[in-house]
């Protein structure tokens, strides 16, 4: 084989090797340095998000204070011998009271131990002399007031014992109502908006 032929064959072999190498370098798109690119690495940072539980606000039901309405008492159980008269005592028997509707001026009132703070009033039959009251009363449209009664008008006329008006019961005759509370005492009032509350230690008139 001549020198010229050998040179041609050698050149062809070198060219083939160079072509194969070039194809190998361009397969994965890596740069000419021949470095092989690995699979893309994805870096994911997981952010832990903590959601606070919802707060449920419960509104307590409104407190309702209910004042019990006194049960009505039967007026006939307290009726006196005189027409339109109704007598009762407090359960403690300290006070003797009546609702009197037979006259021109219907009145509710009581006799009993008056509190020390009760004001002096004109004496019965001696208006110029101030005395300790022995009665309290409310009449129609007049405010409640203490009085000095010459006769015990709020006791039964026949001297009999009046029945007790139980706590929590209301005795109503026409426009006058009386009831007894164990703590506050006896209260009588008119539909005109006047009345009194009385115990042996305190009172209120209006």
Secondary structure, 3 states (H helix, E strand, C coil): CCHHHHHHHHHHHHHHHHHHHHHHHCCCCCCCCCCCCCCCCCCCCCCCCCCCCCCCCCCCCCCCCCCCCCEECCHHHHECCCCCEEEEEECCCCCEEEEECCCCCCEEEEECCCCCCCCEEEECCEEEEEEECCEEEEECCCCCEEECCCCCCCCCCCCCCCCEECCCEEEEECCEEEEEECCCEEEEEECCCCEEEECCCCEEEC
